Amino acid sequence: MKKELTLFDNPKNVKRFLFIFYGCLIALLCIDPFIHKHGEFPWEEAPEFFAAYGFVSCVLLIFVAKILRRWVKRDEDYYEKQTKSIQPE
């Protein structure tokens, strides 16, 4: 059986996508200082505040998830143990 190729299987398409993605990112960062923001607090009007805030929030979310994983984690066969004890024999 032949594997069907998708859009991102071609390295040329991946390079194109990344070029467009980073180009849009740089364009948005360049025009951000020229857009007037109506912030509730003075630090919200700082240039690139929301980009930095989003990045820091994402990194913190990853660290919190790693900590929560240790607390909430179950064994691999957690559900199998429960179904074996419930099933009548």
N, C-alpha and C positions, 0 to 999 in steps of 0.2 A: 504494500500500500504506500503510495507516494504522499509525502507530507505536503499539504497546501501552504504555500508561502503567503505570509501576510505583509502588510505595508512596511513594518519595521524589521523584517528579516534581512533587508538589503542595507548594508552599512552606509551606502550613499544617501538613502532616505533618512537614516538616523542623523547623519551629519547635517543634512538640510533642515530637519526639524529642530535640532539644537541651535543651528545658526539663526533660524527665525525666532525661536524662543528667547535666546539671549539678546537678540536684536530688539525684540519687543520690550524685554525687561530693561535694557539700557535706555530705550526711548522713554519709557514711563518714568524712570528715575530722573531723566534729564528734564522732563516737563513738569515734574512734581513741584519744584520751587515756584513755578509761575502760576500755579492754581491756588486761588484763595480758599482757605479752609475756615469753616465756622466752628471752631472747637469750643468746648465748654471750659476747658482748662488751658492755661498758657502753653504747656508742653505739647499739646496736640497740634499747635501751629508750627512746631519746629519742622524743618525740612527732613524728609525721610522718616518721620516718627512712626508712621503706621507700618512701613516696611520693617523697621527694627522691632517694633512691637509684635508684629506677626511672626517674625523669625524667632524671637526670644520665647514667645508663647508656644510655638511648635516644638522647640528644643525642650522646654519645661514639660510639655505634655509627654514627650518620649521618656524622659527620666521618671516622671510620675508613673507611667505605665509599667516601666521596668520594676519599680518598687511594688506596685500593686500586683504584678504577676506572681511575685513570691508569696504574697498573702492569699491570693485567690486560686492559685494553681492546684489542679487535681491530678491524680495519677492517670496514666494512660488508659487503664482499664476501669476507670471509675464507674462508668455507666454499665459496663458489662457485669461488674460485681452486683449492682443493684438489680439488674434483670434476672440474674441467676438465682438470687435469693427470693424473688417474687414468683417465678414460674413454678407451677405445681409439677411434680414428677410422677 
